[in-house]
Amino acid sequence: DADVTQTPRNRITKTGKRIMLECSQTKGHDRMYWYRQDPGLGLRLIYYSFDVKDINKGEISDGYSVSRQAQAKFSLSLESAIPNQTALYFCATSDAGQGARGYTFGSGTRLTVV
Amino acid sequence: AQSVSQHNHHVILSEAASLELGCNYSYGGTVNLFWYVQYPGQHLQLLLKYFSGDPLVKGIKGFEAEFIKSKFSFNLRKPSVQWSDTAEYFCAGRGAGNMLTFGGGTRLMVKP
């Protein structure tokens, strides 16, 4: 089983719909992150969580919300999806204090908003 | 690193050519630098990392990177690329709160 699992892998949704992307991990890491990847723009941080009660906005949080249901679960929601939220979304995890040792990434969710 | 930049957005090489991808970072205290690779349709995987010590770091699949403090650079190199190296490559550095800051990525296409 993968260390970081994202569901769904692919999703097509309509403008205005609410959608949730889920991420779960078996690494036992404290920290979890949501990124979106767009061609030419690299990875941009949406939200991050250092533990269950510590959630922070990243550089592009508008239009998104998150929930850290447990240490192992971190969900990303698009309250009212719009076409420019079409992107590849990645969840990642790291150890507190050892985040510098690198992140573990999930396989990504390809979201298309039509 | 407080910011990381990659100047090459797209690189096209023929098989057996040598590769060097540029990465520059802004100084932000302790320097921890990484290269990640993303093969088509896959997630990011760690290629190599630099924490301290020998500035020449060797990673998986024949890749290496050299940390040059005076140039604030951490360029990725491979002496002879293969078609299977076609991927997107991301440089990253440790920033505030032990979080990573990523560069914009470089798409490498290797022609057979």
Interface residues (C-beta under 8 A of the other chain):
Chain A: Y33 G40 L41 G42 L43 L45 Y48 F50 F90 A92 S94 A96 G97 Q98 G99 A100 R101 G102 Y103 F105 G106 S107 G108
Chain B: Q6 H9 T30 N32 F34 Q42 H43 L44 Q45 L46 K49 F51 F90 R94 G97 N98 M99 L100 F102 G103 G104 G105
